Amino acid sequence: MKKVDPQSKSNSWSKLGLILSVMVVLFLGLRWFDQNQFQYNLPYGYFHYPKDQTIPFFRMGVPEPGKIGKFGIRESTTKDKSNCHSLFLGDSQTFGSGIFWKDTFSEILNRETNCQWTNVSMPGFTLENEYAMFQEIKNQIPFEHVYLVVYGNDIYETGETPDYIHFVDKQKWYTKVLGLFLPNYTWLILKKQYFDSVQKRMEIEIQKFANTNYQTKQSTPPSNEEETGEETFPSFRTLYSISPNYFKESLDVNSVSNQNFKRWQRVLLRLFSDLQTNHKKFTMIYIPLDVEFDPKRFVVYQKIGFAMDREWLVGDSEFFLALRTFSESNQVQLIDMRKIFRNQNQLLQKEDIHFNEKANRLIADAIKQSM
């Protein structure tokens, strides 16, 4: 009968324990390094329109040619002389999706103030994209003041949107394994690759219209029709089918989407630090979701089935409270458009989330009053 050496068995257990200890220490060490180092050093990605081209934009089916400059963003009106220079960073609401360029609040300000306002925004942008674009242009155009336009769905867009999840599902297995050890590092790498893929898709889609003939004379579009409450809202129903928690993931940043909010906040702090280092002024403009000021839309979303909170209509969401805290603790001016929008009606394009000409006028006036 073969004898088992107790000493040998003890050594095997000791080695196993040592290996497990090393693995745990390595895992925790990588997690700590990931949490405290990687996320501040990696670049963010962004996408843009094809550079140095003229492409059509549309207002209720009426085309308008838009000149795209060397940075891949639509060119703002330029002035020969101006007393100050400011940048707008934002998404489709800042860009003015669905309305003519002259009616956007940035162009209203270009006409009605002595400042030069450069609209650095793109439909679909997240704060990551906005900061990446800012880094690209900050040393190439003059400015003293940056206005960050924060839209109510910024936190949702920073997270795992359905399109981003589809992109991640197509990645190699080892990328997912890396995400277990270095979640923030992997997140930033994948997000940049995702934005690069958006750029490729955008170029393909826009190229389809490159040789399209369209009228250059701007026509007057149909007037905005007030919603009756009987619309079918197919795009909203589609959103509900893929993200029934859309509004809570946008506004309940502590109780529902804390991780996404922390990621968004890190980008905000990085932008703020950059501006402080270079002695630039900083203002935030909060543009609310329709569920924060429009009772009719609130009822529509409620009927569709979205998870809702009536306090959003009259009070402060978790997201706005966090913005206010940041503003007060860092002495950053915060323009709150909810106060104005809650006393108005018919501010949205029909069956669309984007603001119309009236809303853009209100935003422009609020900015002028804050100057």
C-alpha positions in Angstrom: 0.0 0.0 0.0 1.4 3.4 -1.1 2.0 5.8 1.8 0.9 9.5 1.5 3.4 11.9 2.8 1.6 14.4 5.1 4.3 17.0 4.5 3.8 16.8 0.8 0.0 17.2 1.1 0.5 20.2 3.4 2.9 21.8 0.9 0.4 21.3 -1.9 -2.3 23.1 0.1 0.2 25.9 0.9 1.0 26.4 -2.7 -2.6 26.4 -3.7 -3.3 29.0 -0.9 -0.4 31.1 -2.1 -1.6 31.0 -5.7 -5.1 32.0 -4.7 -3.8 34.8 -2.5 -1.6 36.1 -5.4 -4.6 36.0 -7.7 -6.8 37.9 -5.3 -4.2 40.5 -4.6 -3.6 40.8 -8.4 -7.3 41.2 -9.0 -7.8 43.8 -6.3 -4.6 45.6 -7.3 -5.7 45.8 -11.0 -9.2 47.0 -9.9 -7.6 49.7 -7.7 -5.3 50.8 -10.5 -8.2 50.8 -12.9 -10.3 52.9 -10.6 -7.7 55.5 -9.7 -5.4 55.8 -12.7 -6.4 54.4 -16.1 -9.6 56.4 -16.5 -7.9 59.7 -16.4 -5.2 59.0 -19.0 -7.0 57.5 -22.0 -8.5 59.7 -24.8 -12.2 59.8 -25.5 -13.4 59.2 -29.0 -15.8 61.2 -31.2 -17.3 61.3 -34.6 -17.9 64.1 -37.1 -19.3 65.0 -40.5 -17.1 64.6 -43.6 -14.7 67.6 -43.4 -14.8 70.5 -45.9 -18.1 69.6 -47.6 -21.5 71.0 -48.0 -24.3 68.6 -47.0 -28.1 69.0 -46.8 -30.0 69.4 -43.5 -33.7 69.4 -43.4 -36.5 71.3 -41.7 -39.8 69.4 -42.1 -38.7 68.1 -45.4 -37.3 71.4 -46.6 -33.5 71.1 -47.4 -30.9 73.6 -46.3 -27.2 73.4 -47.3 -24.8 73.3 -44.4 -21.1 74.0 -44.8 -18.9 71.6 -42.8 -15.5 73.0 -41.9 -12.1 71.5 -41.2 -13.1 70.1 -37.9 -16.1 68.2 -39.2 -18.7 70.4 -37.6 -21.1 72.8 -39.2 -19.7 76.2 -39.5 -21.1 79.1 -37.5 -21.5 82.6 -38.8 -18.2 84.4 -38.5 -17.7 88.1 -37.7 -14.9 90.5 -38.8 -14.8 92.0 -35.4 -16.1 90.8 -32.1 -15.6 91.7 -28.4 -15.6 88.1 -27.1 -15.5 84.5 -28.3 -17.5 81.7 -26.9 -17.9 78.0 -27.6 -21.1 75.8 -27.2 -20.5 72.2 -26.5 -23.6 70.0 -26.9 -25.6 67.4 -28.7 -28.5 67.5 -31.2 -30.4 70.0 -29.1 -27.5 72.4 -29.3 -27.0 71.7 -32.9 -30.6 72.5 -33.7 -31.8 69.3 -35.3 -34.9 69.8 -37.3 -34.8 73.6 -37.6 -33.1 76.0 -39.9 -29.6 77.0 -38.9 -30.6 80.7 -38.6 -33.1 79.8 -35.9 -30.7 78.0 -33.6 -29.9 79.8 -30.4 -26.2 80.0 -31.3 -27.0 81.8 -34.6 -29.5 84.1 -32.8 -26.7 85.1 -30.5 -24.3 85.7 -33.4 -26.8 88.1 -34.8 -27.9 89.9 -31.7 -24.7 90.2 -29.6 -21.2 91.5 -30.2 -19.6 88.1 -29.4 -18.6 85.3 -31.8 -20.4 82.1 -30.9 -19.0 78.9 -32.3 -21.4 75.9 -32.1 -19.2 72.8 -31.5 -22.0 70.2 -31.4 -23.2 67.2 -33.3 -26.4 65.1 -33.2 -25.7 62.0 -31.1 -22.8 63.5 -29.1 -22.2 62.5 -25.5 -20.1 64.4 -23.0 -17.2 62.2 -23.9 -17.5 63.2 -27.6 -17.9 66.9 -26.6 -14.7 66.9 -24.5 -12.8 64.9 -27.2 -13.8 67.5 -29.8 -13.0 70.3 -27.5 -9.4 68.9 -27.1 -9.1 68.8 -30.9 -10.0 72.4 -31.4 -9.1 74.3 -28.2 -5.7 75.4 -29.5 -6.9 76.2 -33.0 -9.6 78.8 -32.5 -9.9 81.8 -30.2 -12.3 81.6 -27.2 -12.5 82.8 -23.6 -15.7 81.2 -22.5 -17.2 77.6 -22.8 -20.9 77.0 -22.5 -21.6 73.3 -21.8 -25.2 72.5 -22.8 -26.4 69.6 -20.6 -29.4 67.8 -22.0 -31.6 65.7 -19.7 -30.7 62.4 -21.4 -26.9 62.8 -21.1 -26.5 60.2 -18.4 -28.5 57.6 -20.4 -26.4 58.3 -23.5 -23.2 57.9 -21.5 -24.3 54.4 -20.5 -24.9 51.1 -22.3 -27.3 52.2 -25.1 -28.8 49.4 -27.2 -26.5 50.3 -30.1 -23.4 50.2 -27.9 -24.5 46.8 -26.4 -24.8 45.4 -29.9 -21.3 46.7 -30.7 -19.9 45.1 -27.5 -21.6 41.7 -28.2 -19.6 41.5 -31.4 -16.2 41.8 -29.6 -13.8 39.0 -29.0 -14.1 36.9 -25.8 -10.8 38.1 -24.4 -12.1 41.7 -24.4 -14.9 40.6 -22.1 -12.4 38.8 -19.8 -10.3 42.0 -19.7 -13.4 43.8 -18.6 -13.5 41.7 -15.4 -10.1 42.9 -14.3 -10.0 46.4 -15.8 -13.7 47.5 -16.2 -13.0 51.3 -16.6 -10.0 50.8 -18.9 -12.0 48.3 -21.1 -15.0 50.6 -21.1 -12.9 53.5 -22.4 -11.2 51.4 -25.0 -14.5 50.0 -26.3 -16.3 53.3 -26.2 -13.6 54.9 -28.4 -13.7 51.9 -30.8 -17.5 52.3 -30.8 -17.4 56.0 -31.7 -14.9 55.1 -34.5 -17.4 52.6 -35.9 -20.1 55.4 -35.8 -17.8 57.6 -37.8 -17.4 54.9 -40.5 -21.2 54.3 -40.6 -21.9 58.0 -40.8 -19.5 58.5 -43.7 -21.2 55.7 -45.6 -24.7 57.1 -45.0 -23.8 60.7 -45.9 -22.0 59.6 -49.0 -25.3 58.3 -50.3 -26.6 61.9 -50.5 -23.3 63.4 -51.7 -24.5 63.8 -55.3 -28.1 64.5 -54.6 -29.5 67.7 -56.2 -31.5 69.8 -53.8 -32.8 73.3 -53.9 -30.5 76.0 -52.5 -33.3 78.6 -52.0 -34.7 78.2 -48.6 -38.5 77.7 -48.5 -40.8 78.5 -45.6 -41.7 75.2 -43.9 -45.1 74.4 -42.6 -45.9 76.1 -39.3 -45.6 74.1 -36.1 -48.8 72.3 -35.4 -49.8 71.8 -31.7 -50.1 68.2 -30.7 -53.6 67.0 -30.0 -52.7 64.1 -27.7 -54.0 61.6 -30.2 -50.7 61.1 -32.1 -49.3 57.6 -32.4 -45.7 58.6 -31.5 -44.1 55.5 -33.2 -40.5 56.6 -32.3 -41.4 56.8 -28.6 -43.0 53.4 -28.7 -39.9 52.0 -30.3 -37.8 53.6 -27.6 -40.1 52.0 -25.0 -39.6 48.6 -26.5 -35.9 48.8 -26.1 -35.6 50.9 -23.0 -38.7 51.1 -20.8 -36.6 52.7 -18.1 -35.3 55.4 -20.3 -36.4 58.4 -18.2 -35.4 56.9 -14.9 -32.0 56.0 -16.3 -31.6 59.6 -17.4 -32.8 61.4 -14.3 -32.5 59.1 -11.3 -28.7 59.2 -11.3 -28.3 58.1 -7.6 -30.9 55.4 -7.3 -31.0 53.9 -10.8 -28.0 54.9 -12.9 -25.2 55.8 -10.4 -22.4 54.0 -12.3 -23.2 55.9 -15.5 -23.5 59.2 -13.6 -20.0 58.6 -12.1 -18.6 58.1 -15.5 -20.3 61.2 -16.8 -19.1 63.2 -13.8 -15.5 62.1 -14.4 -15.6 63.6 -17.9 -17.2 66.8 -16.5 -14.4 67.1 -13.9 -11.8 66.5 -16.6 -13.3 69.3 -18.8 -13.6 71.6 -15.8 -10.0 71.1 -14.8 -8.8 71.7 -18.4 -10.7 75.0 -18.5 -9.3 76.1 -15.1 -5.8 75.3 -16.1 -6.1 77.4 -19.2 -8.0 80.2 -17.4 -11.2 79.9 -19.4 -14.7 80.8 -18.2 -17.2 78.0 -17.8 -21.0 78.1 -17.8 -23.5 75.1 -17.8 -26.9 75.4 -19.4 -29.4 72.7 -18.4 -32.0 71.9 -21.1 -34.6 69.6 -19.6 -36.3 66.5 -21.0 -39.9 67.1 -22.0 -41.1 65.1 -18.9 -39.6 67.9 -16.7 -41.8 70.7 -18.1 -44.5 69.4 -20.5 -47.6 67.8 -18.8 -49.0 66.6 -22.1 -45.9 64.8 -23.1 -45.7 63.3 -19.6 -49.1 61.7 -20.0 -48.1 60.4 -23.5 -45.1 58.6 -22.1 -47.1 57.3 -19.1 -49.7 55.8 -21.5 -47.0 54.2 -23.5 -45.7 52.5 -20.3 -42.4 54.3 -19.4 -41.5 54.2 -15.7 -42.3 57.8 -14.6 -42.1 60.1 -11.6 -44.5 63.1 -11.5 -42.1 65.0 -9.3 -40.0 65.6 -12.4 -42.6 68.0 -13.7 -42.6 70.4 -10.7 -39.5 69.6 -8.6 -35.9 68.7 -9.0 -34.6 65.3 -10.4 -31.6 63.6 -8.9 -29.6 64.7 -12.0 -30.4 68.3 -11.6 -29.7 68.3 -7.9 -26.3 66.9 -8.6 -25.7 69.6 -11.3 -26.6 72.3 -8.8 -24.3 70.8 -6.2 -21.4 70.8 -8.7 -22.3 74.4 -9.8 -22.4 75.7 -6.2 -19.3 73.9 -4.9 -17.2 75.0 -7.9 -18.7 78.4 -8.4 -19.8 77.6 -12.0 -22.7 79.5 -13.4 -25.7 77.3 -14.1 -28.6 78.5 -16.4 -31.7 76.4 -15.6 -34.1 76.4 -18.6 -36.7 74.5 -16.6 -37.9 77.7 -14.9 -38.7 79.3 -18.3 -40.0 76.2 -20.1 -42.5 75.4 -17.3 -44.3 78.7 -18.0 -44.5 78.1 -21.7 -46.2 75.7 -24.1 -45.6 74.3 -27.6 -41.8 74.2 -27.4 -41.2 70.9 -29.2 -41.3 69.8 -32.8 -44.3 67.6 -33.4 -43.9 64.0 -32.3 -40.2 64.7 -31.8 -38.0 65.4 -28.7 -36.1 68.3 -30.4 -36.9 71.8 -29.6 -38.5 74.2 -32.1 -37.8 77.8 -33.0 -39.7 79.2 -30.0 -37.6 77.2 -27.5 -34.4 78.2 -29.2 -35.4 81.9 -28.9 -36.0 81.4 -25.2 -32.6 79.8 -24.7 -30.9 82.6 -26.6 -32.7 85.2 -24.5 -31.7 83.4 -21.2 -28.1 83.4 -22.3 -28.1 87.1 -23.2 -29.6 87.9 -19.8 -26.9 85.9 -18.0 -24.0 87.8 -19.7 
